[in-house]
C-alpha cells in the first residue's frame, strides 16, 4: 500500500452514518466502506433497496431510540470511531416568518440540530475514553446564505449546528477527537430532484428553468451544475481519514463556488 492510500485507509474503523440509506448519506456510507471501514447506517425506516451495510432503525429525534441504537452498536461492534451526523432536511413550508408556527420551528430544530447533539452526547464518552474519534456534521450552504422564502427555519437550525460543531471541536480536541462541518450546496439527490420538479410544476416551467431559477436565488453557481452525492462523500472520506489528522473545528463548503463571500 502506498503512502497516499495508507493515509486514506479506514480498515478496522467502525463508522456510523445517520440518515445513511439514501442521497448524500448513502454515498458517504459507500465511500467509507470502500476505504475499509465497517459501516453502520441508521434511519427511521428500513429502505426498500438492498443495503450493503449494517442497518439499525432509529429516530434520532427520540432520546429512547438513541439509547437503543447505542446499546445495539455497543453489543455488536463495541465503540464507534467515526460518526457522520448526516440526518436532517427541510420539512417546513416556505413563504417567510408568518408561515412558520412554533411547531414548525421545534420540528426543524429537533431534526437538524438536536438529533446531532443527542447522538454525539451518547457516543462521545466512549470516544473520550479511547482518546480517538472523528465527528463530521453535514450542514448546508443555506446556513450561511438563508433564503427567507424557501428555507428560513431549516437554514437557522443548520446555522446553529455550525456553531455547536465549532464549540464541540474546541472542547474535545485535547481528548484526541476531531470535529468538522461540511456545507453541501445544491446536490443532485432524489429529494432535490423531486423538490425542483415540484417548483417547475407549480410555476409551469421546465425543470431546467426551475434549476436555473434556484441557482439565481443564491447568486449563481460558477460551476454551472449541482454536485453529485459522491463528490460530497469524497471530501467526508478524506476528513474522516488519517490524512486529515490536524484538521478540526473547520467548515468546508462543497458548492461549486456558490458562496459569495470569502
Secondary structure, DSSP 4 states (H G I P E B T S, - for coil): --HHHHHT--TT-EEEEETTTSHHHHHHHHHHHHTT-EEEEEESS--SS--SSEEEE--TTSHHHHHHHHHHHHHHH---SEEEE------S--S-GGG--HHHHHHHHIIIIIHHHHHHHHHHHHHHHHT-EEEEEE--GGGTS--TTT-HHHHHHHHHHHHHHHHHHHHHGGGTEEEEEEEE-SB--HHHHHHHHHHHHHHT--HHHHHHHHHHHTT--TT-SPBPHHHHHHHHHHHHSGGGTT--S-EEEESTT-----
